[in-house]
Amino acid sequence: WTAASGGLFTFMTLNDAIDTTTRIEKAVSNGVVYVPGSPFFVDGSGQNTMRLTFAKESDDRIREGINRLAMSFRT
């Protein structure tokens, strides 16, 4: 992940073998959502990235969201 120095989002890069677009439904079923990063890459790359917001939730809710997100990427 990239430490945010401002704004409302941070960008996370996962293992190259992971396609974040294919995990959206699983994340939603775990009660969390993210924005796949690939639309932010003009060269068609970025399938293993995601955009996460930290603007609205408390630190405790962010920790819970990260746990739920992690469950979405375990096979």
RODO-2510 file (C-alpha; in nm, 4 decimals, decimal comma):
residues 75
     n   res          X          Y          Z
     1     w     0,0000     0,0000     0,0000
     2     t     0,1009     0,3592    -0,0469
     3     a     0,0898     0,5928     0,2505
     4     a    -0,1464     0,8742     0,1617
     5     s    -0,0119     1,2257     0,2009
     6     g    -0,3512     1,3782     0,1310
     7     g    -0,6737     1,3167    -0,0512
     8     l    -0,9344     1,0520     0,0234
     9     f    -0,7837     0,7307    -0,1171
    10     t    -0,4801     0,5081    -0,0973
    11     f    -0,3641     0,2645    -0,3630
    12     m    -0,2793    -0,0980    -0,2846
    13     t    -0,0770    -0,3344    -0,5023
    14     l    -0,1204    -0,7085    -0,4515
    15     n     0,0641    -1,0141    -0,5799
    16     d     0,0952    -1,0095    -0,9610
    17     a    -0,1188    -1,3235    -0,9915
    18     i    -0,4257    -1,1562    -0,8345
    19     d    -0,6899    -0,9825    -1,0453
    20     t    -0,8830    -0,7498    -0,8144
    21     t    -1,1705    -0,7188    -1,0641
    22     t    -1,2588    -1,0862    -1,0180
    23     r    -1,2835    -1,0544    -0,6375
    24     i    -1,5433    -0,7755    -0,6132
    25     e    -1,8423    -1,0041    -0,5554
    26     k    -1,6605    -1,1947    -0,2821
    27     a    -1,5630    -0,8676    -0,1126
    28     v    -1,9225    -0,7413    -0,1218
    29     s    -2,0423    -1,0709     0,0265
    30     n    -1,7898    -1,0093     0,3079
    31     g    -1,9347    -0,6617     0,3672
    32     v    -1,6570    -0,4528     0,2125
    33     v    -1,5937    -0,2940    -0,1254
    34     y    -1,3039    -0,1388    -0,3158
    35     v    -1,2385     0,0097    -0,6581
    36     p    -1,0276    -0,2117    -0,8874
    37     g    -0,7159    -0,0247    -0,9922
    38     s    -0,6947    -0,1286    -1,3577
    39     p    -0,9180     0,1563    -1,4892
    40     f    -0,6557     0,4010    -1,3560
    41     f    -0,3825     0,2570    -1,5830
    42     v    -0,3876     0,3785    -1,9437
    43     d    -0,1606     0,0941    -2,0541
    44     g    -0,4041    -0,1811    -1,9516
    45     s    -0,2008    -0,2966    -1,6531
    46     g    -0,2883    -0,2681    -1,2846
    47     q    -0,5093    -0,5771    -1,2570
    48     n    -0,3469    -0,6511    -0,9206
    49     t    -0,4195    -0,3084    -0,7714
    50     m    -0,7073    -0,1468    -0,5844
    51     r    -0,8105     0,1924    -0,4629
    52     l    -0,9278     0,2201    -0,1013
    53     t    -1,0891     0,5163     0,0702
    54     f    -1,0099     0,6129     0,4263
    55     a    -1,2122     0,9339     0,4381
    56     k    -1,5346     0,8246     0,6063
    57     e    -1,4668     0,5470     0,8553
    58     s    -1,3056     0,5402     1,1985
    59     d    -0,9757     0,3610     1,2547
    60     d    -1,1607     0,0677     1,4149
    61     r    -1,3944     0,0332     1,1157
    62     i    -1,0975     0,0531     0,8766
    63     r    -0,9255    -0,2293     1,0674
    64     e    -1,2446    -0,4374     1,0449
    65     g    -1,2702    -0,3570     0,6731
    66     i    -0,9112    -0,4687     0,6132
    67     n    -0,9853    -0,7994     0,7895
    68     r    -1,2921    -0,8499     0,5701
    69     l    -1,0935    -0,7532     0,2619
    70     a    -0,8240    -1,0058     0,3504
    71     m    -1,0914    -1,2785     0,3748
    72     s    -1,1977    -1,1883     0,0221
    73     f    -0,8527    -1,2703    -0,1148
    74     r    -0,7897    -1,5944     0,0701
    75     t    -0,8547    -1,8983    -0,1464
***
